[in-house]
Amino acid sequence: MTEPTNNRTALTVAVWAWVGLPFAYGVYELIRKATQLFTG
């Protein structure tokens, strides 16, 4: 019974990474470009 839990945990981590990494990159780029906009 522990094996499906391990599968679900791995799937959960993979899905969060699939969504979270592009989101984090987008936030990083937004901050970088906003800084360039306001500082010149």
mmJSON file of the N, C-alpha and C atoms, coordinates in Angstrom:
{"data_MODEL":{"atom_site":{
"group_PDB":["ATOM","ATOM","ATOM","ATOM","ATOM","ATOM","ATOM","ATOM","ATOM","ATOM","ATOM","ATOM","ATOM","ATOM","ATOM","ATOM","ATOM","ATOM","ATOM","ATOM","ATOM","ATOM","ATOM","ATOM","ATOM","ATOM","ATOM","ATOM","ATOM","ATOM","ATOM","ATOM","ATOM","ATOM","ATOM","ATOM","ATOM","ATOM","ATOM","ATOM","ATOM","ATOM","ATOM","ATOM","ATOM","ATOM","ATOM","ATOM","ATOM","ATOM","ATOM","ATOM","ATOM","ATOM","ATOM","ATOM","ATOM","ATOM","ATOM","ATOM","ATOM","ATOM","ATOM","ATOM","ATOM","ATOM","ATOM","ATOM","ATOM","ATOM","ATOM","ATOM","ATOM","ATOM","ATOM","ATOM","ATOM","ATOM","ATOM","ATOM","ATOM","ATOM","ATOM","ATOM","ATOM","ATOM","ATOM","ATOM","ATOM","ATOM","ATOM","ATOM","ATOM","ATOM","ATOM","ATOM","ATOM","ATOM","ATOM","ATOM","ATOM","ATOM","ATOM","ATOM","ATOM","ATOM","ATOM","ATOM","ATOM","ATOM","ATOM","ATOM","ATOM","ATOM","ATOM","ATOM","ATOM","ATOM","ATOM","ATOM"],
"id":[1,2,3,4,5,6,7,8,9,10,11,12,13,14,15,16,17,18,19,20,21,22,23,24,25,26,27,28,29,30,31,32,33,34,35,36,37,38,39,40,41,42,43,44,45,46,47,48,49,50,51,52,53,54,55,56,57,58,59,60,61,62,63,64,65,66,67,68,69,70,71,72,73,74,75,76,77,78,79,80,81,82,83,84,85,86,87,88,89,90,91,92,93,94,95,96,97,98,99,100,101,102,103,104,105,106,107,108,109,110,111,112,113,114,115,116,117,118,119,120],
"type_symbol":["N","C","C","N","C","C","N","C","C","N","C","C","N","C","C","N","C","C","N","C","C","N","C","C","N","C","C","N","C","C","N","C","C","N","C","C","N","C","C","N","C","C","N","C","C","N","C","C","N","C","C","N","C","C","N","C","C","N","C","C","N","C","C","N","C","C","N","C","C","N","C","C","N","C","C","N","C","C","N","C","C","N","C","C","N","C","C","N","C","C","N","C","C","N","C","C","N","C","C","N","C","C","N","C","C","N","C","C","N","C","C","N","C","C","N","C","C","N","C","C"],
"label_atom_id":["N","CA","C","N","CA","C","N","CA","C","N","CA","C","N","CA","C","N","CA","C","N","CA","C","N","CA","C","N","CA","C","N","CA","C","N","CA","C","N","CA","C","N","CA","C","N","CA","C","N","CA","C","N","CA","C","N","CA","C","N","CA","C","N","CA","C","N","CA","C","N","CA","C","N","CA","C","N","CA","C","N","CA","C","N","CA","C","N","CA","C","N","CA","C","N","CA","C","N","CA","C","N","CA","C","N","CA","C","N","CA","C","N","CA","C","N","CA","C","N","CA","C","N","CA","C","N","CA","C","N","CA","C","N","CA","C","N","CA","C"],
"label_alt_id":[null,null,null,null,null,null,null,null,null,null,null,null,null,null,null,null,null,null,null,null,null,null,null,null,null,null,null,null,null,null,null,null,null,null,null,null,null,null,null,null,null,null,null,null,null,null,null,null,null,null,null,null,null,null,null,null,null,null,null,null,null,null,null,null,null,null,null,null,null,null,null,null,null,null,null,null,null,null,null,null,null,null,null,null,null,null,null,null,null,null,null,null,null,null,null,null,null,null,null,null,null,null,null,null,null,null,null,null,null,null,null,null,null,null,null,null,null,null,null,null],
"label_comp_id":["MET","MET","MET","THR","THR","THR","GLU","GLU","GLU","PRO","PRO","PRO","THR","THR","THR","ASN","ASN","ASN","ASN","ASN","ASN","ARG","ARG","ARG","THR","THR","THR","ALA","ALA","ALA","LEU","LEU","LEU","THR","THR","THR","VAL","VAL","VAL","ALA","ALA","ALA","VAL","VAL","VAL","TRP","TRP","TRP","ALA","ALA","ALA","TRP","TRP","TRP","VAL","VAL","VAL","GLY","GLY","GLY","LEU","LEU","LEU","PRO","PRO","PRO","PHE","PHE","PHE","ALA","ALA","ALA","TYR","TYR","TYR","GLY","GLY","GLY","VAL","VAL","VAL","TYR","TYR","TYR","GLU","GLU","GLU","LEU","LEU","LEU","ILE","ILE","ILE","ARG","ARG","ARG","LYS","LYS","LYS","ALA","ALA","ALA","THR","THR","THR","GLN","GLN","GLN","LEU","LEU","LEU","PHE","PHE","PHE","THR","THR","THR","GLY","GLY","GLY"],
"label_asym_id":["A","A","A","A","A","A","A","A","A","A","A","A","A","A","A","A","A","A","A","A","A","A","A","A","A","A","A","A","A","A","A","A","A","A","A","A","A","A","A","A","A","A","A","A","A","A","A","A","A","A","A","A","A","A","A","A","A","A","A","A","A","A","A","A","A","A","A","A","A","A","A","A","A","A","A","A","A","A","A","A","A","A","A","A","A","A","A","A","A","A","A","A","A","A","A","A","A","A","A","A","A","A","A","A","A","A","A","A","A","A","A","A","A","A","A","A","A","A","A","A"],
"label_entity_id":["1","1","1","1","1","1","1","1","1","1","1","1","1","1","1","1","1","1","1","1","1","1","1","1","1","1","1","1","1","1","1","1","1","1","1","1","1","1","1","1","1","1","1","1","1","1","1","1","1","1","1","1","1","1","1","1","1","1","1","1","1","1","1","1","1","1","1","1","1","1","1","1","1","1","1","1","1","1","1","1","1","1","1","1","1","1","1","1","1","1","1","1","1","1","1","1","1","1","1","1","1","1","1","1","1","1","1","1","1","1","1","1","1","1","1","1","1","1","1","1"],
"label_seq_id":[1,1,1,2,2,2,3,3,3,4,4,4,5,5,5,6,6,6,7,7,7,8,8,8,9,9,9,10,10,10,11,11,11,12,12,12,13,13,13,14,14,14,15,15,15,16,16,16,17,17,17,18,18,18,19,19,19,20,20,20,21,21,21,22,22,22,23,23,23,24,24,24,25,25,25,26,26,26,27,27,27,28,28,28,29,29,29,30,30,30,31,31,31,32,32,32,33,33,33,34,34,34,35,35,35,36,36,36,37,37,37,38,38,38,39,39,39,40,40,40],
"pdbx_PDB_ins_code":[null,null,null,null,null,null,null,null,null,null,null,null,null,null,null,null,null,null,null,null,null,null,null,null,null,null,null,null,null,null,null,null,null,null,null,null,null,null,null,null,null,null,null,null,null,null,null,null,null,null,null,null,null,null,null,null,null,null,null,null,null,null,null,null,null,null,null,null,null,null,null,null,null,null,null,null,null,null,null,null,null,null,null,null,null,null,null,null,null,null,null,null,null,null,null,null,null,null,null,null,null,null,null,null,null,null,null,null,null,null,null,null,null,null,null,null,null,null,null,null],
"Cartn_x":[0.798,0.0,0.851,2.119,2.954,3.368,3.321,3.779,2.897,1.559,0.759,0.997,1.259,1.55,2.839,3.853,5.105,4.882,4.056,3.735,3.017,2.088,1.327,2.241,3.156,4.09,4.983,5.491,6.343,5.55,4.317,3.472,3.181,2.918,2.645,3.854,5.037,6.26,6.47,6.242,6.434,5.453,4.218,3.214,3.521,3.916,4.271,5.479,6.451,7.621,7.21,6.306,5.831,5.17,4.467,3.774,4.658,5.375,6.104,7.342,8.073,9.305,9.052,8.137,7.849,7.277,6.478,5.923,7.035,7.961,9.078,9.945,10.166,10.944,10.226,8.919,8.141,8.2,8.123,8.231,9.626,10.649,12.026,12.187,11.699,11.8,11.007,9.841,9.036,9.799,10.405,11.16,12.372,13.044,14.226,13.863,12.791,12.399,11.804,11.09,10.556,11.689,12.738,13.886,14.562,14.701,15.309,14.432,13.134,12.216,12.336,12.451,12.457,13.838,14.888,16.237,16.931,16.433,17.016,17.905],
"Cartn_y":[-1.196,0.0,1.276,1.168,2.363,2.754,1.83,2.142,3.169,3.077,4.116,5.497,5.57,6.857,7.434,6.587,7.049,7.542,6.821,7.251,8.595,8.748,9.995,11.153,10.899,11.934,12.36,11.394,11.714,12.491,12.106,12.811,14.231,14.391,15.716,16.631,16.115,16.901,17.265,16.333,16.596,17.657,17.583,18.556,19.94,20.03,21.326,21.916,21.085,21.569,22.038,21.303,21.642,23.016,23.355,24.632,25.698,25.316,26.278,26.841,26.036,26.52,27.591,27.377,28.462,29.705,29.512,30.646,31.442,30.735,31.399,32.144,31.546,32.212,33.473,33.389,34.546,35.68,35.354,36.37,36.985,36.156,36.651,37.631,37.261,38.141,39.428,39.337,40.526,41.488,40.986,41.848,42.437,41.631,42.111,43.231,43.051,44.067,45.301,45.124,46.279,47.103,46.441,47.163,47.956,47.375,48.084,49.276,49.099,50.165,51.372,51.125,52.221,52.782,52.007,52.518,53.014,52.627,53.13,52.208],
"Cartn_z":[0.0,0.0,0.0,0.274,0.262,-1.153,-2.075,-3.433,-4.151,-4.1,-4.745,-4.132,-2.839,-2.21,-2.776,-2.975,-3.566,-4.993,-5.752,-7.113,-7.106,-6.201,-6.125,-5.707,-4.794,-4.364,-5.521,-6.264,-7.417,-8.463,-8.692,-9.656,-9.186,-7.901,-7.353,-7.507,-7.21,-7.363,-8.824,-9.725,-11.152,-11.658,-11.216,-11.672,-11.122,-9.846,-9.277,-9.994,-10.342,-11.068,-12.468,-13.111,-14.458,-14.472,-13.406,-13.326,-12.673,-11.627,-10.819,-11.48,-12.218,-12.842,-13.901,-14.836,-15.789,-15.101,-14.073,-13.342,-12.662,-12.019,-11.347,-12.361,-13.523,-14.563,-15.059,-15.199,-15.628,-14.616,-13.343,-12.3,-12.318,-12.494,-12.569,-13.731,-14.894,-16.06,-15.851,-15.239,-14.96,-14.061,-13.008,-12.093,-12.801,-13.606,-14.321,-15.299,-16.043,-17.027,-16.364,-15.266,-14.551,-13.956,-13.479,-12.949,-14.055,-15.225,-16.352,-16.754,-16.692,-17.089,-16.165,-14.875,-13.92,-13.636,-13.938,-13.668,-14.932,-16.07,-17.31,-17.896],
"occupancy":[1.0,1.0,1.0,1.0,1.0,1.0,1.0,1.0,1.0,1.0,1.0,1.0,1.0,1.0,1.0,1.0,1.0,1.0,1.0,1.0,1.0,1.0,1.0,1.0,1.0,1.0,1.0,1.0,1.0,1.0,1.0,1.0,1.0,1.0,1.0,1.0,1.0,1.0,1.0,1.0,1.0,1.0,1.0,1.0,1.0,1.0,1.0,1.0,1.0,1.0,1.0,1.0,1.0,1.0,1.0,1.0,1.0,1.0,1.0,1.0,1.0,1.0,1.0,1.0,1.0,1.0,1.0,1.0,1.0,1.0,1.0,1.0,1.0,1.0,1.0,1.0,1.0,1.0,1.0,1.0,1.0,1.0,1.0,1.0,1.0,1.0,1.0,1.0,1.0,1.0,1.0,1.0,1.0,1.0,1.0,1.0,1.0,1.0,1.0,1.0,1.0,1.0,1.0,1.0,1.0,1.0,1.0,1.0,1.0,1.0,1.0,1.0,1.0,1.0,1.0,1.0,1.0,1.0,1.0,1.0],
"B_iso_or_equiv":[0.0,0.0,0.0,0.0,0.0,0.0,0.0,0.0,0.0,0.0,0.0,0.0,0.0,0.0,0.0,0.0,0.0,0.0,0.0,0.0,0.0,0.0,0.0,0.0,0.0,0.0,0.0,0.0,0.0,0.0,0.0,0.0,0.0,0.0,0.0,0.0,0.0,0.0,0.0,0.0,0.0,0.0,0.0,0.0,0.0,0.0,0.0,0.0,0.0,0.0,0.0,0.0,0.0,0.0,0.0,0.0,0.0,0.0,0.0,0.0,0.0,0.0,0.0,0.0,0.0,0.0,0.0,0.0,0.0,0.0,0.0,0.0,0.0,0.0,0.0,0.0,0.0,0.0,0.0,0.0,0.0,0.0,0.0,0.0,0.0,0.0,0.0,0.0,0.0,0.0,0.0,0.0,0.0,0.0,0.0,0.0,0.0,0.0,0.0,0.0,0.0,0.0,0.0,0.0,0.0,0.0,0.0,0.0,0.0,0.0,0.0,0.0,0.0,0.0,0.0,0.0,0.0,0.0,0.0,0.0],
"pdbx_formal_charge":[null,null,null,null,null,null,null,null,null,null,null,null,null,null,null,null,null,null,null,null,null,null,null,null,null,null,null,null,null,null,null,null,null,null,null,null,null,null,null,null,null,null,null,null,null,null,null,null,null,null,null,null,null,null,null,null,null,null,null,null,null,null,null,null,null,null,null,null,null,null,null,null,null,null,null,null,null,null,null,null,null,null,null,null,null,null,null,null,null,null,null,null,null,null,null,null,null,null,null,null,null,null,null,null,null,null,null,null,null,null,null,null,null,null,null,null,null,null,null,null],
"auth_seq_id":[1,1,1,2,2,2,3,3,3,4,4,4,5,5,5,6,6,6,7,7,7,8,8,8,9,9,9,10,10,10,11,11,11,12,12,12,13,13,13,14,14,14,15,15,15,16,16,16,17,17,17,18,18,18,19,19,19,20,20,20,21,21,21,22,22,22,23,23,23,24,24,24,25,25,25,26,26,26,27,27,27,28,28,28,29,29,29,30,30,30,31,31,31,32,32,32,33,33,33,34,34,34,35,35,35,36,36,36,37,37,37,38,38,38,39,39,39,40,40,40],
"auth_comp_id":["MET","MET","MET","THR","THR","THR","GLU","GLU","GLU","PRO","PRO","PRO","THR","THR","THR","ASN","ASN","ASN","ASN","ASN","ASN","ARG","ARG","ARG","THR","THR","THR","ALA","ALA","ALA","LEU","LEU","LEU","THR","THR","THR","VAL","VAL","VAL","ALA","ALA","ALA","VAL","VAL","VAL","TRP","TRP","TRP","ALA","ALA","ALA","TRP","TRP","TRP","VAL","VAL","VAL","GLY","GLY","GLY","LEU","LEU","LEU","PRO","PRO","PRO","PHE","PHE","PHE","ALA","ALA","ALA","TYR","TYR","TYR","GLY","GLY","GLY","VAL","VAL","VAL","TYR","TYR","TYR","GLU","GLU","GLU","LEU","LEU","LEU","ILE","ILE","ILE","ARG","ARG","ARG","LYS","LYS","LYS","ALA","ALA","ALA","THR","THR","THR","GLN","GLN","GLN","LEU","LEU","LEU","PHE","PHE","PHE","THR","THR","THR","GLY","GLY","GLY"],
"auth_asym_id":["A","A","A","A","A","A","A","A","A","A","A","A","A","A","A","A","A","A","A","A","A","A","A","A","A","A","A","A","A","A","A","A","A","A","A","A","A","A","A","A","A","A","A","A","A","A","A","A","A","A","A","A","A","A","A","A","A","A","A","A","A","A","A","A","A","A","A","A","A","A","A","A","A","A","A","A","A","A","A","A","A","A","A","A","A","A","A","A","A","A","A","A","A","A","A","A","A","A","A","A","A","A","A","A","A","A","A","A","A","A","A","A","A","A","A","A","A","A","A","A"],
"auth_atom_id":["N","CA","C","N","CA","C","N","CA","C","N","CA","C","N","CA","C","N","CA","C","N","CA","C","N","CA","C","N","CA","C","N","CA","C","N","CA","C","N","CA","C","N","CA","C","N","CA","C","N","CA","C","N","CA","C","N","CA","C","N","CA","C","N","CA","C","N","CA","C","N","CA","C","N","CA","C","N","CA","C","N","CA","C","N","CA","C","N","CA","C","N","CA","C","N","CA","C","N","CA","C","N","CA","C","N","CA","C","N","CA","C","N","CA","C","N","CA","C","N","CA","C","N","CA","C","N","CA","C","N","CA","C","N","CA","C","N","CA","C"],
"pdbx_PDB_model_num":[1,1,1,1,1,1,1,1,1,1,1,1,1,1,1,1,1,1,1,1,1,1,1,1,1,1,1,1,1,1,1,1,1,1,1,1,1,1,1,1,1,1,1,1,1,1,1,1,1,1,1,1,1,1,1,1,1,1,1,1,1,1,1,1,1,1,1,1,1,1,1,1,1,1,1,1,1,1,1,1,1,1,1,1,1,1,1,1,1,1,1,1,1,1,1,1,1,1,1,1,1,1,1,1,1,1,1,1,1,1,1,1,1,1,1,1,1,1,1,1]
}}}
